[in-house]
């Protein structure tokens, strides 16, 4: 029995799990693909650094070089989410403090929504996968107990094998849920940190702009 379990392939485990393994397979593909896509997009395609941009813009403003700060952010806005938001403060310099805040907030929300694209699906997969796995287990247990009821000679091995097969879907469902929830939590933390940094940076630069005007 131990040798059989050790040599059992993933395909054999999949077959033993029954029909509910197919939606779990789809969930696993979606979870891994979406997690990798968001990781690549957020960590490698988007520059979420804000402090360096803020400090350089503030340095230029302290030298009364408004146009220099504007040019500095404009050059970096295509590759930097932070620069995109901060640049809006220099794009319309004649706006009031309240309007500047609203303009930056609108751009920041656009950037954050872009970063969080797919997070809802990851959260849904994290909830659906264990439920589907548990449903497969219940279905398998029904079949196992039916076999036990129809058997003329019931022994511990028959019961153990039935339960063993039924629990496979729960294990797969929980693994998928863990991957989805960990990915969603970590990525959400990164986006939340960016949101906090950009909010603080915008407030400081707006204060500098207002003080320069006065």
Protein Blocks (a to p, Z undefined) as FASTA:
>chain_A
ZZmmmmpcfklmmmmnommlmmmmmmmmmmmmmmmmmmmmmmmmpccbfklmmmmmmmmm
mnopaklmmmmmmmmmmmpmklmmmmmmmmmmmbcfklmmmmmmmmmmmmmmmmmgojlm
mmmmmmmmmmmmmmmmmmmmmmmmmmmmmpmbdcfklmmmmmmmmmmmmmmmmmmmmmmm
mmmmmmmmmmmmmmmmmmmmmmmmmmmmmmmmZZ
